[in-house]
Each structure stands twice: as structure tokens, then as C-alpha cells.
Amino acid sequence: MPMNLKSRLVVGVSSRALFNLTKENEIFKTEGVEAYCRYQIEHEEEVLPPGPGFALIKALLNLNNLSGQEERVEVIIMSQNSPDTSLRVFNTIAHYGLNISRAVLASGASLAPYLEAFKTDLFLSADEEDVQSAVDAGIAAGMIYCNSDNDYSRIDESKIKIAFDGDAVLFSGDSEAIFRADGLKAFEENEFRNALNPLSAGPFAKFLKIISDLQKEFPPDQVPIRTALVTARCAPAHERVIRTLRAWNVRIDEAFFLGGLAKKDVLKAFGAHIFFDDQETYTIPAAKFVPSARVPHRHIA
């Protein structure tokens, strides 16, 4: 009987999110697919450096090694690479001892149908089109920034730290739309009036609930995952957020209501393995200090 992944957190990650393929991607863009394929085959015994998603993926996989815990995390390489050019990635996975055995190698085809087929809970990719397709399909996905100046091998993997923006990430973009259309005062008045009404779920609500359920499996002093809400909201718009999380029965370990202040310094202090936000205003500066991913807005047909 075929196994299924229903009881596991399923994370799809592209090779460019997992490893540093900056040079290889430049060859692809400037010289074309044939030159890229030739380069990968010629260098398939050379180990790739860690990329922006490496520390998060390694730390999530380490959850499977904790004493007394059944395997709860499944990581799948999901790439537009061809099978023939994938050996370098698999050799690098083996080099770092990552327990990743499943892969989708689509040879340039869209990955969206396969994300649904594998019941993917989170998808990380450096390709905006793939990420947009995933979000449009209702899957939590982020376009991760590849900053070649960062040393991603130095990130502490002892405790998983995940940071989320609120509106249009954990929550729907309805309130943010009021802010964009009518300004801060209208937004704050709306949130004050609706403080007792939970916000609608956003693209990462389900993922947060899965993480929260994982946290509950551990004794309080041994939880290996820590979450943070890092939002531009402030009082009086804070109450609706807190009541929403309470209504969802999920935990957030730390919350920062910044009132429009820059997020990068807080994220650096928190030590995030990944930060999800829908605005480049926050993700690009943050990516200089912590791995960051932009969550595109969902296109509804």
C-alpha cells in the first residue's frame, strides 16, 4: 500500500532556494539553457554552498531526529531542472547529510500541479512565476531572496525561528486594502470597530496552524520552534490581531507591533531562519540580515 504524507509537514524547496546557484543562474540567463546544462554536468562533483533556505530546511529535517518523535517533516526538491542536470544537487544533498529523497524535476514545466499533487504545505523558490502559481493555488509560498553576500552556513540551527508579517500573509489583505485606499486613520477606525471580529485567514494561516500543532507536541521548555509576528500595525489595531490568533487557537511566541518602523533590526535580533512579508519595502532590507521571502498577492480568476 503506498505511503502518504498526510501526517507530515510537506515542504517543497527549489534547488536555488536550498543552495547558492548565483553563478549558475547567471550562466542560464546570459548564455542559455544549453550552456547551463553543460556547466552543471561538467561540475556535478563540486559541492554547492548553502543558499538562503538551507538553514531552515536543515533545522526542519532535524525535527525528525528528536527522540520519541515520529517523522513529521518531509522535504521535497521541486525544480524546473531536468533529471540530467540534477546530479549536482543530489550530490550536494548527500554531502550535507540532508534526508531528502524525493524530487520533482520538471524540465522547465510549471511546478504548480505537482505542488498540489504532493499536498505541499510550504513552497520556497527563487522563481517568482512558480511562487505566484503556488499562491494562486492556495499554497503558502514565498519568493526567497538569494543574496550572494550572505554566509548562510553560519545561521544557528539549534532552534527554528520563523517570522511572519500579518496582513496579506497570516491574515487576508482586506484590512490592508482599506489602508491603501483610504489611509491610516480609516484603517485604524475599521480595526477598532471590528476588534472582536477575527480577521480572515491569509495564505500562511494554515502553515502557522501546522507549526503551532507541532509546537504542542513538545514539553513547554523543549519546544524546538519559535515564531514571531512582525507587523507594521500598532495600537489600536493590535487587539484584533491578538483576538484572531486566540480564535484560531494558535500560538505566536513573540509579537512586534512596529507602527511603520523598519523591521530588519528586529528580525536580526530575533535571528529568523526565514521571514515572510508581502512588501518589498520590508523583505529587501531584511534579506541583508536574515533569509527573507516575499509573498505575492493571490490572483483570483
GUMAR-375239 format. One line per 8 residues: number of its first residue (from 1); their letters; for each residue y negated, z negated, x of N, C-alpha, C. Coordinates in steps of 0.001 Angstrom, whole numbers, always signed. Each point is the difference from the previous one (the first is absolute). Layout:
residues N
NUM) A) Y Z X Y Z X Y Z X; ...
END
This chain:
residues 301
1) MPMNLKSR) +1196 +0 +849 -1196 +0 -849 -1243 +0 +883; -931 +929 -209 -1188 +55 +859 -823 -1275 -113; -557 -414 +1136 -878 -1170 -27 -1343 +403 -597; -746 -999 -475 -1362 +283 -451 -936 -990 +668; -1293 +302 -67 -999 -791 +706 -845 -840 -948; +523 -255 -1221 -797 -679 -1021 -445 -1391 +425; +814 -697 +783 -321 -1374 +367 -844 -84 +1271; -381 +1152 +548 -727 +4 +1275 -1424 +521 -162
9) LVVGVSSR) -861 -480 +865 -1331 +578 +161 +176 +1286 +791; -299 +1136 -622 +199 +1293 +649 -1337 +515 +524; -64 +188 +1303 -1223 +464 +654 +262 +1356 +621; -761 +988 -410 +45 +1315 +632 -1119 +98 +1012; +316 +463 +1192 -1010 +90 +1050 +141 +1327 +726; -1113 +667 +226 +50 +1260 +741 +100 -285 +1493; +485 +980 +742 +144 -191 +1452 -1349 -230 +665; -1059 +626 -532 -1327 -146 +595 -635 -1348 -338
17) ALFNLTKE) +455 -632 -1077 -456 -1352 -309 +736 -1024 +845; +1274 +271 +297 +819 -947 +752 -245 +76 +1496; -183 +1210 +512 -184 +191 +1440 -1298 +746 +293; -452 -124 +1232 -1232 +673 +422 +333 +1447 +362; -361 +906 -902 +244 +1426 +201 -1315 +773 +54; -1023 -651 +550 -1328 +616 +56 +32 +1316 +780; +609 -13 +1165 +65 +1208 +831 +804 +1087 -701; +1121 -383 -567 +868 +967 -665 -688 +611 -1222
25) NEIFKTEG) -728 -810 -733 -706 +510 -1176 -1111 +966 +396; -628 -260 +1134 -1034 +911 +486 +609 +1357 +366; +1192 -14 +596 +706 +1253 +303 +295 +756 -1290; +431 -731 -1013 +304 +621 -1293 -1238 +671 -593; -1141 -716 +56 -1224 +516 -611 -598 +1171 +775; +83 -33 +1329 -670 +1016 +812 +896 +1170 +391; +1312 -259 +119 +902 +1043 +484 +1033 +449 -1031; +145 -764 -1074 +907 +417 -1064 +1345 -690 +23
33) VEAYCRYQ) +778 +258 -1058 +1249 -708 -212 +1051 +332 +1060; +32 +1250 +479 +1007 +367 +998 -218 -740 +1305; -1259 -82 +433 -313 -727 +1233 +328 -1482 -157; -294 -554 -1173 +313 -1404 -262 +1507 -241 +81; +774 +839 -664 +1453 -157 +5 +564 +118 +1411; -504 +975 +736 +467 +195 +1376 -307 -1231 +857; -1202 -552 -162 -399 -1182 +789 +890 -1195 -338; +272 -211 -1285 +813 -1147 -401 +1423 +110 +543
41) IEHEEEVL) +559 +1193 -20 +1354 +196 +512 +31 -184 +1515; -1008 +513 +671 -56 -130 +1466 -188 -1449 +443; -586 -824 -858 -298 -1387 +369 +793 -1001 -839; +1135 +426 -561 +672 -869 -951 +636 -1238 +634; +110 -42 +1335 +516 -1205 +652 -1120 -966 +382; -1261 +401 -206 -1130 -866 +336 -321 -907 -1187; -107 -1294 +271 -265 -978 -1055 -1469 +66 -418; -235 -14 -1302 -1362 +12 -529 -574 -1410 -30
49) PPGPGFAL) -1313 -146 +219 -619 -1330 -100 -88 -444 -1458; -125 -1308 -236 -166 -490 -1376 -1257 +574 -643; +92 +254 -1299 -1141 +476 -772 -546 -1103 -892; -928 +331 -886 -689 -1033 -782 +893 -768 -971; +1099 +610 -450 +886 -698 -920 +1167 -708 +667; +74 +85 +1331 +1169 -496 +734 +228 -1499 -193; -1046 -807 +231 +160 -1456 -64 +399 -452 -1400; -609 +606 -1036 +355 -353 -1376 +1458 +328 -279
57) IKALLNLN) +431 +1198 +370 +1379 +419 -269 +990 -882 +759; -290 -284 +1248 +903 -846 +789 +90 -1402 -595; -1153 -540 -416 -14 -1342 -582 +736 -30 -1342; -166 +1038 -822 +713 +52 -1276 +1516 +88 +226; +408 +809 +958 +1433 +110 +293 +567 -1316 +520; -824 -780 +683 +463 -1292 +514 +354 -969 -1120; -536 +231 -1208 +369 -849 -1136 +1505 +61 -268; +609 +1142 +317 +1434 +157 -232 +839 -832 +960
65) NLSGQEER) -620 -492 +1078 +728 -769 +1006 -108 -1502 -205; -793 -426 -995 -178 -1425 -211 +1284 -622 -554; +326 -1163 +520 +1243 -674 -368 +68 -265 -1498; +1146 +337 -590 +227 -296 -1406 -593 +995 -966; -657 +1040 +498 -632 +972 -884 +801 +1307 -2; +267 +529 -1203 +583 +1328 -57 -1069 +1014 +389; +444 +1190 +347 -963 +1021 +392 -899 +337 -1177; -1292 -167 +185 -953 +193 -1087 -956 +1156 +252
73) VEVIIMSQ) +14 +565 +1186 -957 +1060 +342 +753 +1231 +483; -371 +1145 -529 +548 +1283 +434 -1158 +891 +408; +19 +463 +1228 -1034 +901 +499 +607 +1379 +183; -674 +1008 -532 +481 +1378 +52 -1062 +870 +659; +378 +727 +1030 -905 +987 +588 -153 +1148 -987; -1238 +292 -380 -283 +1088 -937 -1025 +914 +658; +438 +1153 +408 -813 +849 +861 +91 +1461 -417; -1069 +740 +268 +24 +1445 -200 +559 +721 +1224
81) NSPDTSLR) +450 -742 +994 +677 +616 +1132 +1313 +646 -450; +481 +919 +809 +1299 +611 -251 +1087 -850 +650; +1249 +123 -457 +1083 -739 +662 +74 +301 +1493; -277 +1247 +390 +153 +397 +1400 -1020 -684 +915; -1140 -405 -556 -1025 -629 +843 -1 -1523 -137; +989 -559 -682 -23 -1424 -313 +682 -886 +1027; +722 +591 +956 +769 -827 +918 -884 -940 +826; -1198 +452 +344 -878 -860 +779 -352 -1269 -774
89) VFNTIAHY) -251 +153 -1284 -311 -1159 -842 +1193 -935 -82; +1204 +539 -224 +1182 -847 -93 +323 -669 +1333; -208 +699 +1100 +208 -612 +1319 -966 -1153 +225; -1240 +168 -481 -995 -1055 +150 +333 -1194 -893; +475 +264 -1211 +440 -1076 -890 +1101 -824 +673; +960 +680 +613 +1094 -695 +693 -528 -797 +1192; -948 +564 +728 -574 -682 +1165 -613 -1340 -380; -706 -45 -1111 -665 -1235 -425 +908 -910 -830
97) GLNISRAV) +1222 +430 -247 +946 -835 -738 -350 -178 -1462; -628 +1010 -603 -370 -71 -1409 +1194 +395 -871; +304 -816 -978 +1143 +278 -873 -415 +980 -1099; -179 +1247 +402 -355 +1078 -923 +1069 +1068 +127; +734 +241 -1079 +1103 +962 +69 -149 +1151 -980; -931 -123 -950 -151 +1036 -1018 -1293 +778 +225; +32 +1266 -367 -1162 +847 +239 -81 +1118 -1023; -1219 +432 -258 -298 +1212 -758 -768 +905 +945
105) LASGASLA) +570 +1150 +338 -625 +963 +905 -213 +1289 -777; -1244 +225 -432 -263 +1000 -1041 -448 +1362 +523; -145 +157 +1298 -395 +1292 +581 -1230 +602 -663; -1023 -828 -198 -1265 +485 -535 -143 -74 -1505; +1086 -297 -712 -64 -102 -1456 -625 -1330 -418; -468 -69 -1240 -594 -1224 -520 +1031 -1129 -13; -458 -1187 +347 +884 -1154 +14 +42 -737 -1343; -943 +307 -894 -155 -762 -1242 +1298 -128 -807
113) PYLEAFKT) +773 +1076 -219 +1221 -150 -796 +1015 -955 +623; +21 -50 +1325 +976 -837 +690 -420 -1469 -8; -1304 -247 -43 -475 -1370 -127 +517 -601 -1303; -64 +761 -1060 +501 -481 -1286 +1529 -113 +18; +660 +949 +639 +1463 -15 +41 +538 -1241 +703; -712 -477 +1038 +426 -1184 +743 -597 -1292 -565; -696 +92 -1144 -616 -1170 -634 -883 -750 +1002; -862 +754 +681 -840 -552 +1060 -1050 -946 -567
121) DLFLSADE) -115 -1185 +609 -990 -994 -424 -1314 +134 +765; +72 +463 +1242 -1191 +176 +837 +201 +1213 +885; -1037 +832 +104 +60 +1177 +857 -1205 -2 +924; +253 +126 +1297 -1046 +56 +1007 +82 +1331 +732; -1118 +701 +51 -24 +1304 +648 -1399 +272 +528; -80 +859 +1002 -1295 +445 +508 -440 +1293 -663; +811 +510 -924 -305 +1261 -680 -612 -290 -1367; -1256 +378 -194 -710 -342 -1224 +635 +640 -1226
129) EDVQSAVD) +469 +1228 +129 +592 +693 -1150 +1260 -705 -476; +849 -424 +931 +1216 -722 -369 -336 -1323 -680; -995 -705 +534 -393 -1290 -569 -577 +190 -1399; -836 +1022 -160 -573 +266 -1318 +1092 +311 -1018; +977 +793 +386 +1109 +337 -905 +781 -1248 -383; +181 -911 +963 +724 -1237 -278 -759 -858 -995; -1305 -168 +212 -818 -809 -910 -12 +621 -1388; -109 +1323 -69 +12 +688 -1294 +1328 -214 -738
137) AGIAAGMI) +1065 -239 +765 +1316 -249 -597 +207 -1476 -331; -1028 -820 +224 +90 -1416 -335 +614 -872 +1074; +33 +491 +1232 +591 -744 +1116 -1111 -576 +873; +138 -1242 +412 -964 -613 +919 +41 +743 +1326; -1123 +570 +405 -15 +812 +1216 -1360 -95 +667; +8 +79 +1324 -1242 -46 +747 +2 +999 +1131; -1158 +642 +217 -159 +905 +1134 -442 -832 +1197; +915 -207 +918 -230 -893 +1119 -784 +709 +1094
145) YCNSDNDY) -923 -719 +616 -847 +581 +1043 +693 -117 +1349; +41 +1097 +723 +619 +38 +1322 -1101 -67 +1052; -200 -1168 +559 -1038 -217 +1006 +668 -87 +1363; -106 +1052 +792 +711 +61 +1279 -518 -1017 +1007; -1165 -609 -272 -545 -1004 +911 +633 -1380 -199; +686 -206 -1117 +604 -1297 -290 +1373 -134 +641; +295 -1202 +483 +1327 -289 +539 +797 -712 -1086; +759 +756 -773 +698 -556 -1148 +1225 -820 +406
153) SRIDESKI) +384 +36 +1280 +1148 -788 +449 -356 -1468 +180; -1289 -353 -60 -434 -1367 +275 -200 -827 -1269; +284 +567 -1147 -185 -722 -1256 +1111 -1037 -162; -377 -1211 -368 +954 -1086 -195 +889 +305 -1207; +1311 -49 +218 +939 +331 -1070 +684 -1235 -584; -424 -1207 +396 +693 -1213 -421 -185 -285 -1486; -1143 +370 -560 -236 -165 -1434 -681 +1255 -524; +520 +543 -1087 -550 +1220 -587 -1290 -351 -728
161) KIAFDGDA) -1061 +730 +309 -1289 -251 -639 -509 +1299 -626; -147 -24 -1319 -406 +1186 -746 -1272 -322 -767; -1026 +831 +154 -1290 -219 -658 -283 +1135 -976; -539 -363 -1149 -285 +961 -1057 -1458 -106 -440; -603 +1141 -295 -1216 +23 -797 +410 -254 -1452; -983 -292 -852 +310 -277 -1398 -101 +1219 -894; -1216 +364 -405 -205 +1089 -949 +477 +1335 +566; +765 +722 -818 +576 +1309 +325 +1150 -95 +1003
169) VLFSGDSE) +413 -1234 +360 +1175 -201 +854 +978 -928 -724; -283 -1297 -33 +840 -902 -789 -265 +162 -1487; -1269 +219 -327 -407 +120 -1399 -407 +1444 -292; -140 +332 -1262 -435 +1344 -356 -1438 +219 +477; -443 +1238 -71 -1360 +317 +408 -1012 -66 -1122; +381 -577 -1150 -894 -5 -1159 -1293 -752 +280; +100 -1187 +573 -1205 -795 +278 -846 +651 +1085; +672 +557 +1009 -736 +675 +1071 -773 +1196 -554
177) AIFRADGL) +563 +667 -1004 -683 +1137 -623 -1305 -440 -660; -10 -1201 -583 -1230 -532 -598 -1039 -248 +1086; +439 -545 +1110 -919 -233 +1121 -606 +1317 +490; +842 +1018 +149 -489 +1287 +510 -953 +671 -990; +284 -154 -1285 -818 +684 -1005 -1281 -757 -339; +95 -1345 -75 -1127 -775 -544 -547 -1070 +936; +624 -179 +1161 -547 -924 +972 +624 -1389 -30; -417 -821 +974 +595 -1318 +222 -193 -934 -1195
185) KAFEENEF) -1202 -14 -577 -273 -934 -1097 +916 +270 -1185; +170 +1266 -364 +883 +357 -1113 +1442 -379 +321; +403 +209 +1229 +1358 -363 +428 +217 -1506 -148; -926 -807 +509 +153 -1453 -58 -20 -510 -1436; -854 +595 -840 -32 -404 -1410 +1321 +315 -694; +563 +1158 +305 +1284 +380 -587 +1114 -949 +426; +17 -345 +1290 +1053 -890 +495 -167 -1415 -558; -1231 -448 -178 -248 -1321 -579 +464 -42 -1451
193) RNALNPLS) -313 +1058 -757 +397 +56 -1413 +1523 +52 -150; +658 +629 +953 +1446 +211 -98 +792 -900 +941; -581 -1107 +389 +641 -878 +974 +1382 -465 -447; +205 -157 -1297 +1293 -467 -507 +983 +1137 -276; -450 +1240 +172 +860 +1161 -248 +513 +540 +1329; +1296 -49 +247 +534 +479 +1281 -366 +1460 +257; -252 +298 +1242 -246 +1375 +416 +1284 +812 -137; -150 +1294 -229 +1162 +888 -46 +564 +176 +1409
201) AGPFAKFL) +1285 +295 +57 +667 +159 +1285 -468 +1265 +716; -176 -108 +1309 -340 +1136 +844 +1232 +507 +728; -162 +948 +919 +1154 +637 +653 +852 -938 +850; -577 -1127 +454 +764 -913 +862 +417 -1283 -714; -197 -69 -1324 +378 -1207 -736 +1507 -256 +86; +795 +1028 -225 +1460 -165 +45 +448 -419 +1396; -577 +591 +1029 +373 -353 +1369 -325 -1462 +287; -1177 -461 -440 -363 -1404 +193 +997 -914 -704
209) KIISDLQK) +430 +371 -1190 +965 -823 -737 +1334 -69 +743; +427 +1100 +598 +1243 +3 +783 -136 -930 +1195; -1137 +92 +701 -236 -869 +1152 -33 -1453 -433; -646 -278 -1128 -81 -1363 -508 +1388 -554 -329; +853 +833 -590 +1367 -428 -296 +779 -283 +1287; -217 +809 +1026 +638 -248 +1293 -442 -1343 +580; -1277 -300 -106 -510 -1258 +516 +668 -1195 -658; +290 +123 -1298 +584 -1115 -753 +1438 -302 +409
217) EFPPDQVP) +626 +899 +750 +1381 -223 +430 +91 -952 +1188; -1136 -342 +596 -14 -835 +1191 -600 -1375 -296; +421 -1029 +744 -664 -1295 -119 -1485 +151 +324; -873 -783 -660 -1446 +174 +162 -481 +5 +1444; +649 -799 +860 -455 -74 +1390 +658 +1035 +905; +811 +900 -596 +694 +997 +810 -227 +1433 -502; -1003 +195 -833 -258 +1335 -551 -479 +928 +1117; +693 +1118 +253 -352 +879 +1120 -1038 +1064 -334
225) IRTALVTA) -536 -49 -1229 -979 +1000 -431 -1251 -731 -483; -1155 +519 +397 -1267 -577 -458 -885 +1137 -503; -601 -207 -1169 -825 +1040 -608 -1451 -458 -114; -883 +974 -65 -1428 -300 -141 -654 +1030 -911; -905 -476 -832 -881 +856 -776 -1344 +28 +704; -444 +1181 +380 -1286 +148 +695 -849 +950 -841; -905 -565 -786 -712 +786 -997 -1506 -127 +142; -685 +1053 -406 -1464 -13 +5 -555 -802 -1176
233) RCAPAHER) +865 -424 -914 -439 -840 -1119 -505 -1353 +507; -818 -643 -836 -399 -1390 +230 -287 -612 -1365; -347 -1285 -28 -324 -637 -1275 -1175 +735 -647; +47 +243 -1314 +936 -527 -1002 +1220 +880 -255; +211 +1028 +812 +1102 +935 -253 +1320 -485 +579; +8 -1196 +588 +1218 -520 +614 +1003 -525 -1027; -503 -583 -1096 +875 -705 -938 +1036 +926 -626; -421 +1193 -363 +928 +923 -643 +1149 +366 +944
241) VIRTLRAW) -303 +127 +1275 +1031 +299 +996 +1021 -1133 +73; -470 -1215 +128 +897 -1150 +121 +867 -143 -1246; -606 +164 -1163 +765 -117 -1245 +1001 +1151 -156; -341 +1166 +511 +937 +1131 -55 +1243 -279 +834; -185 -461 +1226 +1133 -318 +873 +857 -1101 -614; -666 -964 -659 +736 -1074 -674 +813 +570 -1155; -576 +926 -758 +715 +613 -1124 +1192 +821 +479; -124 +606 +1167 +1099 +777 +561 +1076 -881 +635
249) NVRIDEAF) -299 -1291 +191 +910 -937 +658 +321 +450 +1426; -1041 +418 +716 +161 +376 +1405 -878 -902 +862; +398 -138 +1261 -773 -813 +919 -794 +888 +944; -1190 -436 +298 -793 +536 +1098 -324 -1194 +884; +345 +77 +1270 -154 -1159 +870 -1449 -261 +386; -746 +1075 +218 -1403 -155 +383 -840 +1004 -782; -1205 -412 -376 -898 +901 -730 -1387 -86 +599; -623 +1156 +153 -1338 +88 +579 -877 +811 -950
257) FLGGLAKK) -946 -683 -627 -953 +650 -898 -1284 +219 +802; -189 +1216 +488 -998 +251 +1034 -1352 +473 -526; -73 +366 -1273 -1296 +395 -534 -661 +1140 +755; +807 +974 +440 -545 +1172 +679 -94 -115 +1507; +342 -1163 +583 -8 -131 +1456 +1115 +855 +612; -149 +319 +1280 +1024 +778 +696 +1330 -752 -6; +1089 +742 -103 +1327 -609 -79 +709 -90 +1346; -423 +793 +968 +762 +152 +1239 +177 -1305 +767
265) DVLKAFGA) -1031 -851 +40 +109 -1241 +775 +973 -981 -649; -12 -61 -1337 +946 -850 -720 +1429 +489 +223; +195 +1312 -52 +1333 +569 +198 +508 -246 +1410; -892 +92 +971 +382 -285 +1385 +406 -1454 +142; -765 -907 -611 +320 -1425 +68 +1319 -305 -715; +255 +668 -1115 +1240 -178 -745 +1194 +531 +785; -227 +1043 +804 +1079 +597 +780 +918 +882 -812; -590 +819 -878 +794 +810 -927 +893 +1005 +718
273) HIFFDDQE) +1239 +93 -462 +883 +1087 +438 -398 +1301 -678; -609 -114 -1195 -468 +1168 -731 -1049 -460 -1005; -996 +853 -203 -1052 -256 -981 -123 +1222 -886; +27 -218 -1320 -96 +1090 -964 -1320 -90 -749; -753 +1098 +7 -1281 +67 -714 -188 +1430 -465; -782 +193 -1052 -210 +1350 -519 -1245 +657 +567; -773 -706 +837 -1267 +550 +479 -30 +116 +1527; -365 +1187 +475 -135 +212 +1441 -1063 -906 +622
281) TYTIPAAK) -966 -423 -805 -1035 -907 +479 +611 -1241 +644; +1163 -402 -515 +663 -1196 +519 +1195 +319 +900; +755 +1051 -335 +1221 +254 +759 -270 +531 +1409; -995 +876 +140 -260 +575 +1321 -471 -1060 +996; -987 -861 -339 -374 -1060 +948 +1149 -980 +268; +774 -329 -1040 +1095 -959 +167 +1091 +539 +910; +214 +1336 -18 +1075 +612 +784 -190 -165 +1499; -1213 -354 +431 -234 -251 +1417 +626 -1318 +447
289) FVPSARVP) +305 -872 -980 +504 -1336 +323 +1400 -268 -544; +300 +527 -1194 +1320 -217 -604 +468 +1309 -625; +1313 +217 -91 +480 +1196 -695 -529 +35 -1433; -555 +1132 -396 -646 +112 -1306 +409 +1305 -673; +50 -64 -1325 +408 +1174 -772 -872 +144 -1225; -423 +1227 -246 -831 +269 -1179 +894 +399 -1173; -290 -588 -1156 +739 +278 -1223 -819 +966 -839; +419 +1246 -130 -775 +958 -794 +69 -317 -1480
297) HRHIA) -1020 +418 -747 -2 -205 -1436 +1007 +932 -655; +626 -481 -1041 +1050 +773 -663 -609 +1130 -815; +583 +1188 +139 -382 +1156 -816 +935 +62 -1198; -548 -100 -1180 +825 +45 -1218 -181 +1346 -672; +1093 +720 -183 -62 +1343 -609 -347 -104 -1478
END
